[in-house]
Amino acid sequence: MRWKKKIQPPLVFVSLLSLLLAAGCATTNGSLSNEKIWQANKAVGAAKESNASLNAPNELKAAEDKIVEATTALTNKDYERAVRLAEEASVDADYARARATTEKAKKAAEEMRQNNKALRQELERMPQ
């Protein structure tokens, strides 16, 4: 039951981000591109803080690569492409952060299972 509560906020966030993506395509310019690239960099930073470089390196790399592409597009004054790539980078970074958090939780759960198993074995060896 608790996992449902933990999954809902990321789903809401991704849904809102999709709406922003659709709205962002209508009006693109240099300042919007800069803002989106800044947001993508912020999302990558959050992903790195959650150890995405260890638990979701491919997803994190995809986000970083898209930021580089978005910056290049901005330099070339292809604002629409820059915005799109920056938004994709944000989504990739959020996915990397979520995946890293999930992997971390899986590892903790496995460690707890192993500890429980060791305790059960110890209890079985004890005289009654």
OpenMM code with the backbone's topology and positions (N, CA, C; nanometers):
from openmm import Vec3, app, unit

residues = "MET ARG TRP LYS LYS LYS ILE GLN PRO PRO LEU VAL PHE VAL SER LEU LEU SER LEU LEU LEU ALA ALA GLY CYS ALA THR THR ASN GLY SER LEU SER ASN GLU LYS ILE TRP GLN ALA ASN LYS ALA VAL GLY ALA ALA LYS GLU SER ASN ALA SER LEU ASN ALA PRO ASN GLU LEU LYS ALA ALA GLU ASP LYS ILE VAL GLU ALA THR THR ALA LEU THR ASN LYS ASP TYR GLU ARG ALA VAL ARG LEU ALA GLU GLU ALA SER VAL ASP ALA ASP TYR ALA ARG ALA ARG ALA THR THR GLU LYS ALA LYS LYS ALA ALA GLU GLU MET ARG GLN ASN ASN LYS ALA LEU ARG GLN GLU LEU GLU ARG MET PRO GLN".split()
positions = [
    Vec3(0.0823, -0.1190, 0.0000),
    Vec3(0.0000, 0.0000, 0.0000),
    Vec3(0.0865, 0.1251, 0.0000),
    Vec3(0.1978, 0.1242, 0.0742),
    Vec3(0.2837, 0.2416, 0.0809),
    Vec3(0.3477, 0.2732, -0.0537),
    Vec3(0.3769, 0.1706, -0.1331),
    Vec3(0.4425, 0.1953, -0.2608),
    Vec3(0.3545, 0.2766, -0.3529),
    Vec3(0.2209, 0.2658, -0.3385),
    Vec3(0.1310, 0.3447, -0.4215),
    Vec3(0.1479, 0.4930, -0.3918),
    Vec3(0.1665, 0.5263, -0.2647),
    Vec3(0.1852, 0.6661, -0.2257),
    Vec3(0.3171, 0.7199, -0.2779),
    Vec3(0.4179, 0.6342, -0.2870),
    Vec3(0.5480, 0.6785, -0.3345),
    Vec3(0.5507, 0.6923, -0.4862),
    Vec3(0.4693, 0.6181, -0.5560),
    Vec3(0.4669, 0.6226, -0.7016),
    Vec3(0.3848, 0.7403, -0.7517),
    Vec3(0.2814, 0.7798, -0.6808),
    Vec3(0.1918, 0.8852, -0.7276),
    Vec3(0.2609, 1.0183, -0.7519),
    Vec3(0.3453, 1.0707, -0.6621),
    Vec3(0.4083, 1.1999, -0.6898),
    Vec3(0.4921, 1.2015, -0.8182),
    Vec3(0.5743, 1.0983, -0.8463),
    Vec3(0.6476, 1.1028, -0.9734),
    Vec3(0.5544, 1.0995, -1.0948),
    Vec3(0.4460, 1.0251, -1.0855),
    Vec3(0.3533, 1.0210, -1.1980),
    Vec3(0.2875, 1.1563, -1.2206),
    Vec3(0.2534, 1.2223, -1.1128),
    Vec3(0.1949, 1.3562, -1.1239),
    Vec3(0.2976, 1.4514, -1.1848),
    Vec3(0.4213, 1.4406, -1.1397),
    Vec3(0.5261, 1.5275, -1.1915),
    Vec3(0.5467, 1.5055, -1.3413),
    Vec3(0.5534, 1.3800, -1.3838),
    Vec3(0.5732, 1.3500, -1.5256),
    Vec3(0.4548, 1.4011, -1.6073),
    Vec3(0.3342, 1.3876, -1.5548),
    Vec3(0.2165, 1.4380, -1.6252),
    Vec3(0.2228, 1.5892, -1.6410),
    Vec3(0.2593, 1.6585, -1.5338),
    Vec3(0.2716, 1.8044, -1.5417),
    Vec3(0.3820, 1.8455, -1.6379),
    Vec3(0.4910, 1.7711, -1.6365),
    Vec3(0.6008, 1.8016, -1.7266),
    Vec3(0.5579, 1.7828, -1.8715),
    Vec3(0.4768, 1.6820, -1.8984),
    Vec3(0.4257, 1.6600, -2.0338),
    Vec3(0.3379, 1.7769, -2.0783),
    Vec3(0.2553, 1.8271, -1.9869),
    Vec3(0.1723, 1.9430, -2.0199),
    Vec3(0.2581, 2.0652, -2.0486),
    Vec3(0.3631, 2.0827, -1.9691),
    Vec3(0.4533, 2.1946, -1.9928),
    Vec3(0.5244, 2.1801, -2.1265),
    Vec3(0.5578, 2.0587, -2.1611),
    Vec3(0.6218, 2.0329, -2.2899),
    Vec3(0.5306, 2.0742, -2.4037),
    Vec3(0.4048, 2.0364, -2.3950),
    Vec3(0.3088, 2.0723, -2.4991),
    Vec3(0.2886, 2.2234, -2.5059),
    Vec3(0.2799, 2.2870, -2.3914),
    Vec3(0.2604, 2.4316, -2.3882),
    Vec3(0.3863, 2.5050, -2.4336),
    Vec3(0.5010, 2.4505, -2.4006),
    Vec3(0.6269, 2.5143, -2.4362),
    Vec3(0.6527, 2.5165, -2.5851),
    Vec3(0.5977, 2.4218, -2.6578),
    Vec3(0.6198, 2.4177, -2.8020),
    Vec3(0.5517, 2.5342, -2.8733),
    Vec3(0.4504, 2.5911, -2.8122),
    Vec3(0.3759, 2.6980, -2.8767),
    Vec3(0.4562, 2.8279, -2.8805),
    Vec3(0.5310, 2.8566, -2.7763),
    Vec3(0.6074, 2.9820, -2.7728),
    Vec3(0.7506, 2.9513, -2.7336),
    Vec3(0.8398, 2.9597, -2.8293),
    Vec3(0.9799, 2.9341, -2.7994),
    Vec3(1.0642, 3.0535, -2.8413),
    Vec3(1.1591, 3.0871, -2.7545),
    Vec3(1.2561, 3.1917, -2.7848),
    Vec3(1.3818, 3.1647, -2.7040),
    Vec3(1.4787, 3.2524, -2.7152),
    Vec3(1.6058, 3.2322, -2.6472),
    Vec3(1.5953, 3.2263, -2.4967),
    Vec3(1.5140, 3.3143, -2.4371),
    Vec3(1.5044, 3.3144, -2.2910),
    Vec3(1.4344, 3.1885, -2.2405),
    Vec3(1.3343, 3.1421, -2.3130),
    Vec3(1.2667, 3.0175, -2.2751),
    Vec3(1.3638, 2.9003, -2.2871),
    Vec3(1.4429, 2.9004, -2.3923),
    Vec3(1.5424, 2.7947, -2.4107),
    Vec3(1.6418, 2.7941, -2.2954),
    Vec3(1.6901, 2.9115, -2.2574),
    Vec3(1.7829, 2.9214, -2.1442),
    Vec3(1.7196, 2.8683, -2.0163),
    Vec3(1.5944, 2.9039, -1.9927),
    Vec3(1.5229, 2.8585, -1.8724),
    Vec3(1.5104, 2.7062, -1.8709),
    Vec3(1.4734, 2.6494, -1.9839),
    Vec3(1.4560, 2.5038, -1.9919),
    Vec3(1.5893, 2.4314, -1.9725),
    Vec3(1.6953, 2.4858, -2.0293),
    Vec3(1.8276, 2.4246, -2.0116),
    Vec3(1.8701, 2.4334, -1.8655),
    Vec3(1.8413, 2.5466, -1.8010),
    Vec3(1.8719, 2.5614, -1.6592),
    Vec3(1.7955, 2.4570, -1.5773),
    Vec3(1.6666, 2.4387, -1.6086),
    Vec3(1.5849, 2.3391, -1.5377),
    Vec3(1.6400, 2.1987, -1.5596),
    Vec3(1.6843, 2.1705, -1.6815),
    Vec3(1.7409, 2.0384, -1.7109),
    Vec3(1.8685, 2.0164, -1.6306),
    Vec3(1.9525, 2.1179, -1.6236),
    Vec3(2.0750, 2.1064, -1.5431),
    Vec3(2.0427, 2.0840, -1.3958),
    Vec3(1.9402, 2.1505, -1.3481),
    Vec3(1.8975, 2.1330, -1.2088),
    Vec3(1.8489, 1.9893, -1.1859),
    Vec3(1.7738, 1.9357, -1.2819),
    Vec3(1.7240, 1.7979, -1.2709),
    Vec3(1.8395, 1.6983, -1.2740),
    Vec3(1.9396, 1.7239, -1.3573),
    Vec3(2.0573, 1.6358, -1.3619),
    Vec3(2.1318, 1.6418, -1.2284),
    Vec3(2.1418, 1.7598, -1.1705),
    Vec3(2.2062, 1.7724, -1.0395),
    Vec3(2.1333, 1.6924, -0.9323),
    Vec3(2.0011, 1.6983, -0.9358),
    Vec3(1.9217, 1.6207, -0.8391),
    Vec3(1.9415, 1.4712, -0.8612),
    Vec3(1.9514, 1.4313, -0.9867),
    Vec3(1.9733, 1.2894, -1.0173),
    Vec3(2.1095, 1.2440, -0.9666),
    Vec3(2.2092, 1.3282, -0.9833),
    Vec3(2.3429, 1.2934, -0.9346),
    Vec3(2.3453, 1.2816, -0.7830),
    Vec3(2.2699, 1.3680, -0.7152),
    Vec3(2.2633, 1.3617, -0.5689),
    Vec3(2.1985, 1.2321, -0.5203),
    Vec3(2.1123, 1.1745, -0.6024),
    Vec3(2.0466, 1.0495, -0.5638),
    Vec3(2.1242, 0.9274, -0.6132),
    Vec3(2.2519, 0.9479, -0.6465),
    Vec3(2.3412, 0.8407, -0.6913),
    Vec3(2.2990, 0.7774, -0.8230),
    Vec3(2.2411, 0.8554, -0.9113),
    Vec3(2.2026, 0.8033, -1.0426),
    Vec3(2.3247, 0.7608, -1.1235),
    Vec3(2.4398, 0.8211, -1.0964),
    Vec3(2.5604, 0.7828, -1.1703),
    Vec3(2.6012, 0.6389, -1.1386),
    Vec3(2.5594, 0.5879, -1.0236),
    Vec3(2.5878, 0.4488, -0.9873),
    Vec3(2.4734, 0.3553, -1.0245),
    Vec3(2.3500, 0.3990, -1.0010),
    Vec3(2.2345, 0.3111, -1.0175),
    Vec3(2.1587, 0.3281, -1.1489),
    Vec3(2.1808, 0.4366, -1.2201),
    Vec3(2.1139, 0.4592, -1.3488),
    Vec3(2.2060, 0.5407, -1.4405),
    Vec3(2.3267, 0.4886, -1.4668),
    Vec3(2.4242, 0.5674, -1.5426),
    Vec3(2.3830, 0.5956, -1.6865),
    Vec3(2.3168, 0.5015, -1.7513),
    Vec3(2.2764, 0.5214, -1.8913),
    Vec3(2.1726, 0.6322, -1.9043),
    Vec3(2.0763, 0.6331, -1.8149),
    Vec3(1.9715, 0.7347, -1.8168),
    Vec3(2.0294, 0.8729, -1.7871),
    Vec3(2.1213, 0.8777, -1.6919),
    Vec3(2.1856, 1.0044, -1.6567),
    Vec3(2.2689, 1.0558, -1.7736),
    Vec3(2.3423, 0.9673, -1.8381),
    Vec3(2.4239, 1.0062, -1.9535),
    Vec3(2.3353, 1.0588, -2.0657),
    Vec3(2.2206, 0.9960, -2.0895),
    Vec3(2.1283, 1.0426, -2.1936),
    Vec3(2.0824, 1.1851, -2.1635),
    Vec3(2.0529, 1.2125, -2.0383),
    Vec3(2.0099, 1.3477, -1.9990),
    Vec3(2.1224, 1.4486, -2.0212),
    Vec3(2.2418, 1.4122, -1.9808),
    Vec3(2.3557, 1.5036, -1.9984),
    Vec3(2.3838, 1.5294, -2.1462),
    Vec3(2.3742, 1.4256, -2.2279),
    Vec3(2.3967, 1.4416, -2.3719),
    Vec3(2.2930, 1.5339, -2.4348),
    Vec3(2.1688, 1.5217, -2.3909),
    Vec3(2.0636, 1.6071, -2.4452),
    Vec3(2.0823, 1.7528, -2.4033),
    Vec3(2.1375, 1.7750, -2.2853),
    Vec3(2.1662, 1.9126, -2.2435),
    Vec3(2.2727, 1.9731, -2.3347),
    Vec3(2.3729, 1.8943, -2.3671),
    Vec3(2.4770, 1.9428, -2.4584),
    Vec3(2.4159, 1.9758, -2.5946),
    Vec3(2.3302, 1.8867, -2.6440),
    Vec3(2.2638, 1.9115, -2.7727),
    Vec3(2.1744, 2.0349, -2.7657),
    Vec3(2.1038, 2.0512, -2.6541),
    Vec3(2.0158, 2.1670, -2.6380),
    Vec3(2.0971, 2.2965, -2.6366),
    Vec3(2.2114, 2.2945, -2.5709),
    Vec3(2.2981, 2.4117, -2.5662),
    Vec3(2.3503, 2.4450, -2.7066),
    Vec3(2.3849, 2.3421, -2.7813),
    Vec3(2.4301, 2.3634, -2.9190),
    Vec3(2.3178, 2.4216, -3.0038),
    Vec3(2.1985, 2.3687, -2.9878),
    Vec3(2.0833, 2.4206, -3.0625),
    Vec3(2.0569, 2.5666, -3.0256),
    Vec3(2.0701, 2.5985, -2.8983),
    Vec3(2.0511, 2.7372, -2.8540),
    Vec3(2.1553, 2.8286, -2.9181),
    Vec3(2.2800, 2.7829, -2.9225),
    Vec3(2.3866, 2.8602, -2.9855),
    Vec3(2.3558, 2.8842, -3.1335),
    Vec3(2.2963, 2.7844, -3.1973),
    Vec3(2.2604, 2.7948, -3.3395),
    Vec3(2.1259, 2.8648, -3.3604),
    Vec3(2.0691, 2.9156, -3.2529),
    Vec3(1.9407, 2.9870, -3.2545),
    Vec3(1.8242, 2.9001, -3.3039),
    Vec3(1.8379, 2.7707, -3.2813),
    Vec3(1.7277, 2.6774, -3.3084),
    Vec3(1.6540, 2.6585, -3.1761),
    Vec3(1.5767, 2.7608, -3.1389),
    Vec3(1.5160, 2.7663, -3.0066),
    Vec3(1.4161, 2.6544, -2.9814),
    Vec3(1.3395, 2.6217, -3.0817),
    Vec3(1.2396, 2.5161, -3.0648),
    Vec3(1.3058, 2.3827, -3.0323),
    Vec3(1.4124, 2.3508, -3.1042),
    Vec3(1.4853, 2.2258, -3.0797),
    Vec3(1.5533, 2.2308, -2.9420),
    Vec3(1.6056, 2.3457, -2.9073),
    Vec3(1.6722, 2.3601, -2.7770),
    Vec3(1.5747, 2.3341, -2.6629),
    Vec3(1.4552, 2.3901, -2.6744),
    Vec3(1.3529, 2.3693, -2.5713),
    Vec3(1.3145, 2.2225, -2.5638),
    Vec3(1.2907, 2.1624, -2.6793),
    Vec3(1.2495, 2.0215, -2.6822),
    Vec3(1.3558, 1.9330, -2.6193),
    Vec3(1.4809, 1.9527, -2.6575),
    Vec3(1.5893, 1.8710, -2.6021),
    Vec3(1.6083, 1.8951, -2.4526),
    Vec3(1.5956, 2.0192, -2.4095),
    Vec3(1.6095, 2.0495, -2.2663),
    Vec3(1.4980, 1.9835, -2.1866),
    Vec3(1.3769, 1.9847, -2.2396),
    Vec3(1.2654, 1.9192, -2.1700),
    Vec3(1.2852, 1.7678, -2.1674),
    Vec3(1.3338, 1.7113, -2.2769),
    Vec3(1.3636, 1.5676, -2.2785),
    Vec3(1.4731, 1.5345, -2.1774),
    Vec3(1.5725, 1.6209, -2.1676),
    Vec3(1.6804, 1.6002, -2.0704),
    Vec3(1.6265, 1.6024, -1.9284),
    Vec3(1.5337, 1.6931, -1.9013),
    Vec3(1.4726, 1.6990, -1.7676),
    Vec3(1.3984, 1.5699, -1.7359),
    Vec3(1.3230, 1.5212, -1.8324),
    Vec3(1.2483, 1.3968, -1.8117),
    Vec3(1.3453, 1.2804, -1.7918),
    Vec3(1.4497, 1.2739, -1.8736),
    Vec3(1.5495, 1.1671, -1.8586),
    Vec3(1.6173, 1.1741, -1.7219),
    Vec3(1.6485, 1.2941, -1.6778),
    Vec3(1.7131, 1.3102, -1.5468),
    Vec3(1.6188, 1.2690, -1.4339),
    Vec3(1.4928, 1.3060, -1.4460),
    Vec3(1.3949, 1.2655, -1.3439),
    Vec3(1.3792, 1.1136, -1.3413),
    Vec3(1.3794, 1.0538, -1.4595),
    Vec3(1.3706, 0.9078, -1.4676),
    Vec3(1.4943, 0.8440, -1.4037),
    Vec3(1.6119, 0.8996, -1.4314),
    Vec3(1.7351, 0.8468, -1.3721),
    Vec3(1.7310, 0.8566, -1.2205),
    Vec3(1.6816, 0.9701, -1.1700),
    Vec3(1.6705, 0.9873, -1.0245),
    Vec3(1.5737, 0.8853, -0.9651),
    Vec3(1.4600, 0.8682, -1.0306),
    Vec3(1.3612, 0.7717, -0.9814),
    Vec3(1.4158, 0.6295, -0.9874),
    Vec3(1.4836, 0.5978, -1.0955),
    Vec3(1.5398, 0.4636, -1.1084),
    Vec3(1.6485, 0.4401, -1.0036),
    Vec3(1.7300, 0.5408, -0.9784),
    Vec3(1.8349, 0.5282, -0.8763),
    Vec3(1.7731, 0.5056, -0.7389),
    Vec3(1.6669, 0.5790, -0.7096),
    Vec3(1.5982, 0.5632, -0.5810),
    Vec3(1.5394, 0.4229, -0.5695),
    Vec3(1.4826, 0.3747, -0.6782),
    Vec3(1.4246, 0.2404, -0.6794),
    Vec3(1.5318, 0.1344, -0.6578),
    Vec3(1.6433, 0.1481, -0.7265),
    Vec3(1.7521, 0.0518, -0.7118),
    Vec3(1.8074, 0.0525, -0.5692),
    Vec3(1.8172, 0.1702, -0.5126),
    Vec3(1.8647, 0.1832, -0.3744),
    Vec3(1.7688, 0.1113, -0.2785),
    Vec3(1.6393, 0.1292, -0.3013),
    Vec3(1.5387, 0.0638, -0.2168),
    Vec3(1.5434, -0.0878, -0.2340),
    Vec3(1.5636, -0.1326, -0.3574),
    Vec3(1.5735, -0.2771, -0.3824),
    Vec3(1.6927, -0.3367, -0.3084),
    Vec3(1.8049, -0.2654, -0.3121),
    Vec3(1.9244, -0.3140, -0.2432),
    Vec3(1.9020, -0.3198, -0.0922),
    Vec3(1.8359, -0.2197, -0.0383),
    Vec3(1.8071, -0.2185, 0.1052),
    Vec3(1.7131, -0.3328, 0.1425),
    Vec3(1.6131, -0.3574, 0.0586),
    Vec3(1.5190, -0.4664, 0.0845),
    Vec3(1.5903, -0.6010, 0.0797),
    Vec3(1.6791, -0.6190, -0.0165),
    Vec3(1.7541, -0.7443, -0.0268),
    Vec3(1.8448, -0.7641, 0.0940),
    Vec3(1.9049, -0.6566, 0.1391),
    Vec3(1.9900, -0.6648, 0.2581),
    Vec3(1.9071, -0.7046, 0.3805),
    Vec3(1.7877, -0.6488, 0.3918),
    Vec3(1.6999, -0.6844, 0.5038),
    Vec3(1.6574, -0.8313, 0.4950),
    Vec3(1.6290, -0.8780, 0.3729),
    Vec3(1.5937, -1.0198, 0.3564),
    Vec3(1.7079, -1.1097, 0.4013),
    Vec3(1.8297, -1.0731, 0.3635),
    Vec3(1.9461, -1.1531, 0.4025),
    Vec3(1.9648, -1.1517, 0.5543),
    Vec3(1.9449, -1.0365, 0.6149),
    Vec3(1.9558, -1.0273, 0.7611),
    Vec3(1.8491, -1.1115, 0.8298),
    Vec3(1.7267, -1.1078, 0.7774),
    Vec3(1.6190, -1.1896, 0.8333),
    Vec3(1.6510, -1.3381, 0.8202),
    Vec3(1.7033, -1.3751, 0.7058),
    Vec3(1.7396, -1.5153, 0.6826),
    Vec3(1.8466, -1.5599, 0.7824),
    Vec3(1.9464, -1.4746, 0.8039),
    Vec3(2.0527, -1.5075, 0.8984),
    Vec3(1.9974, -1.5189, 1.0406),
    Vec3(1.9049, -1.4301, 1.0774),
    Vec3(1.8443, -1.4374, 1.2111),
    Vec3(1.7617, -1.5647, 1.2280),
    Vec3(1.6867, -1.6019, 1.1248),
    Vec3(1.6082, -1.7264, 1.1325),
    Vec3(1.6994, -1.8469, 1.1513),
    Vec3(1.8085, -1.8500, 1.0766),
    Vec3(1.9019, -1.9619, 1.0884),
    Vec3(1.9637, -1.9664, 1.2274),
    Vec3(1.9937, -1.8506, 1.2809),
    Vec3(2.0499, -1.8441, 1.4156),
    Vec3(1.9486, -1.8936, 1.5190),
    Vec3(1.8217, -1.8539, 1.5016),
    Vec3(1.7172, -1.8995, 1.5938),
    Vec3(1.6963, -2.0498, 1.5848),
    Vec3(1.7062, -2.1065, 1.4675),
    Vec3(1.6890, -2.2506, 1.4507),
    Vec3(1.8008, -2.3297, 1.5193),
    Vec3(1.9180, -2.2734, 1.5273),
    Vec3(2.0314, -2.3404, 1.5899),
    Vec3(2.0275, -2.3356, 1.7417),
    Vec3(1.9523, -2.2418, 1.7954),
    Vec3(1.9442, -2.2266, 1.9408),
    Vec3(1.8620, -2.3410, 2.0004),
    Vec3(1.9056, -2.3909, 2.1164),
    Vec3(1.8271, -2.4962, 2.1807),
    Vec3(1.6957, -2.4392, 2.2348),
    Vec3(1.5941, -2.5204, 2.2302),
    Vec3(1.4609, -2.4761, 2.2725),
    Vec3(1.4448, -2.4814, 2.4206),
] * unit.nanometer
topology = app.Topology()
chain = topology.addChain("A")
for resn in residues:
    res = topology.addResidue(resn, chain)
    for name in ("N", "CA", "C"):
        topology.addAtom(name, app.Element.getBySymbol(name[0]), res)
